[in-house]
């Protein structure tokens, strides 16, 4: 989570806003971990769905 937070915060103008939107800030506590685990659970399903749609349009 630290690497992702640092990459988000390096984006000019909107980096701080992205960090607060994605993680709730720079601190790591229970809500942040819940969001992080939910993202990592849902992301493979989202990628699989987007891949399926992409293959259908080929």
Protein Blocks (a to p, Z undefined) as FASTA:
>chain_A
ZZmmmmmmmpghjlmmmmmmmnopabdcfklmmmmmmmmmmmmmmmmmmmmmmmmmZZ
